[in-house]
Amino acid sequence: MKYGARNQLDGEVIEIKKDGVMCEVKVKVPAQSTMCSVMTLESLDDLDIKEGDRVKIIAKAVNVLLAREG
């Protein structure tokens, strides 16, 4: 998959907090830091993201998007 955003990191989902129609997904990155992405529960289900999954973090401007490959 190709993306226009150049800031991409690989990481592991360590926590998912669900609230209403939104959720917060925490991802551990190689620098032993975490990044968070907020998305709808529908997007979480569509991507089938679960704790322990490997994801790609794609950051552009103020948006942090997650992509599940494979």
C-alpha positions in Angstrom: 0.0 0.0 0.0 1.3 3.5 -0.8 0.6 6.6 1.3 1.3 10.3 0.7 2.4 10.7 4.3 6.2 10.2 4.8 6.1 9.8 8.6 5.5 6.1 9.1 6.4 3.9 12.1 5.8 0.2 12.9 4.5 -0.7 16.3 2.4 -3.0 18.5 -1.1 -2.3 19.8 -0.9 -2.4 23.6 -4.3 -1.0 24.7 -7.7 -0.2 23.2 -10.1 1.9 25.1 -13.7 2.0 23.8 -16.2 4.7 24.7 -19.5 5.3 22.8 -18.8 5.3 19.1 -15.1 6.2 19.4 -12.0 4.4 20.7 -8.4 5.2 21.5 -5.7 2.8 20.3 -2.3 2.9 22.1 0.7 1.6 20.0 4.2 0.9 21.4 6.9 2.0 18.9 10.6 0.9 18.8 11.8 3.9 20.8 9.9 2.5 23.8 7.4 5.3 23.5 3.7 5.1 22.8 1.5 6.9 20.3 -2.3 7.1 20.3 -4.9 7.1 17.5 -8.5 8.0 18.0 -11.0 6.4 15.5 -14.6 5.2 15.4 -15.5 1.8 16.6 -16.6 1.0 13.0 -13.1 1.8 11.7 -11.6 -0.4 14.5 -13.9 -3.3 13.4 -13.2 -2.7 9.7 -9.4 -2.9 10.4 -9.9 -5.8 12.8 -7.3 -4.3 15.1 -6.8 -6.1 18.5 -4.3 -5.8 21.3 -1.0 -7.5 20.3 -1.4 -6.8 16.6 1.4 -5.2 14.6 0.3 -2.0 12.8 1.9 0.8 10.8 1.5 4.3 12.2 1.0 6.9 9.5 1.2 10.5 10.7 0.4 13.5 8.5 -0.2 17.0 10.0 -2.3 16.5 13.1 -3.8 13.2 12.1 -2.4 9.8 13.3 -3.8 6.9 11.2 -3.3 3.1 11.7 -2.9 0.6 8.9 -3.0 -3.1 9.4 -1.0 -4.9 6.7 -1.5 -8.6 5.8 
